[in-house]
Amino acid sequence: MSQSENEQKRNFWTSFGLSFRTRLVIGLGVLLILALVWMANSVDMPAFGFVLIPFMAMTYLLPTLIAVSRKHTSLGPIFALNLFLGWSLLGWVAALVWALTRPKPDEPVIVETPQASTADELAKLAELRDKGILTADEFEARKKSLLS
């Protein structure tokens, strides 16, 4: 089995064939369900906890949710910053600003090819004629089109 096949197989089993965004949304959903189950089983949890905790979780993860909705190219690092440093106001604001930035579009690469001079073109045509690739009539026709 080749190395790329092994990598594809490993990537499938580690990601279950799902994209990062899909796994992130599923993971956040599971965490939310676990929080709701914990609150439902808690004796001393007030009833407004069913609204307060999901609201707080959504507010805490707001930069990540914005990055997901905008399909930001740096979603993974934004999520990591939000998750690990979001507890500090500075980390949360940094993740929010990063999520709201517009990623730079891929700029096309412009390759300029130097224009061959007429003399170079005539030399190439003469070489093709000498090798027998072009007939004398084809050579004269192309030479005439180059010089006109």
Secondary structure as GFF3:
##gff-version 3
##sequence-region A 1 148
A	DSSP	alpha_helix	3	15	.	.	.	ID=ss1
A	DSSP	alpha_helix	20	41	.	.	.	ID=ss2
A	DSSP	alpha_helix	49	60	.	.	.	ID=ss3
A	DSSP	alpha_helix	62	69	.	.	.	ID=ss4
A	DSSP	alpha_helix	75	85	.	.	.	ID=ss5
A	DSSP	alpha_helix	89	100	.	.	.	ID=ss6
A	DSSP	alpha_helix	118	131	.	.	.	ID=ss7
A	DSSP	alpha_helix	136	147	.	.	.	ID=ss8
###
